[in-house]
Amino acid sequence: MSGALYIFNPENDLSVANGGENYMPPPRARIIAEDLAFLPVWYAESGDDVIVPSERYIDWMHSEVTPKSWTS
């Protein structure tokens, strides 16, 4: 059995609320999303994957959580 995959994506709720075909989240929403992207690590279990938007979070990762990044 493989582990869970976690991604923190609050911009999705803003996009759904917008209701249009094209959506670009406001700068503040993008900043909040990047700053809180590491949040799933706190409830991920051993063997789970957490996708983060930047390599800067990888140093903080626990050894039992496999880091993934948008840039890899």
C-alpha positions as CSV (number, residue, x, y, z in Angstrom):
1,M,0.0,0.0,0.0
2,S,1.5,3.3,-1.0
3,G,1.4,6.5,1.1
4,A,-0.9,9.5,0.7
5,L,0.0,12.5,-1.4
6,Y,-0.6,16.0,0.1
7,I,-0.6,19.4,-1.5
8,F,-1.8,22.6,0.1
9,N,-3.9,24.4,-2.6
10,P,-6.1,27.1,-1.2
11,E,-6.2,28.9,-4.5
12,N,-8.6,26.2,-5.7
13,D,-11.3,27.5,-3.5
14,L,-10.8,31.0,-4.8
15,S,-11.0,29.7,-8.3
16,V,-14.2,27.8,-7.7
17,A,-15.8,30.9,-6.0
18,N,-14.7,33.0,-9.0
19,G,-16.7,30.8,-11.4
20,G,-15.0,31.9,-14.6
21,E,-13.0,29.9,-17.1
22,N,-9.7,31.7,-16.4
23,Y,-8.5,32.7,-13.0
24,M,-5.3,34.2,-11.6
25,P,-5.2,34.4,-7.8
26,P,-4.4,37.8,-6.3
27,P,-0.8,38.3,-5.2
28,R,-1.6,38.0,-1.5
29,A,-3.4,34.7,-2.0
30,R,-0.3,33.3,-3.9
31,I,2.0,34.5,-1.0
32,I,-0.2,32.8,1.6
33,A,-0.3,29.6,-0.4
34,E,3.5,29.5,-0.7
35,D,4.0,30.4,2.9
36,L,1.7,27.7,4.1
37,A,2.6,25.0,1.6
38,F,4.6,23.2,4.2
39,L,1.5,22.8,6.4
40,P,0.7,19.2,5.3
41,V,4.0,17.9,6.7
42,W,2.6,18.3,10.2
43,Y,-0.1,15.7,9.6
44,A,1.6,13.5,6.9
45,E,2.7,10.1,8.2
46,S,5.8,8.0,7.4
47,G,5.8,7.0,3.7
48,D,3.5,9.9,2.6
49,D,4.5,12.5,0.0
50,V,4.1,16.3,0.3
51,I,4.3,18.5,-2.7
52,V,5.7,22.0,-2.0
53,P,6.2,24.8,-4.6
54,S,9.8,25.6,-3.7
55,E,13.0,23.7,-2.9
56,R,13.5,26.0,0.2
57,Y,11.2,23.7,2.2
58,I,13.2,20.5,1.6
59,D,15.7,21.3,4.3
60,W,12.9,21.4,6.9
61,M,11.4,18.0,5.8
62,H,11.5,15.1,8.2
63,S,13.5,12.2,7.0
64,E,10.5,9.9,6.9
65,V,8.6,12.2,4.5
66,T,9.8,12.2,0.9
67,P,10.1,15.8,-0.4
68,K,8.7,16.6,-3.8
69,S,8.9,19.9,-5.6
70,W,7.2,21.6,-8.5
71,T,10.7,22.2,-10.0
72,S,11.8,18.6,-10.0
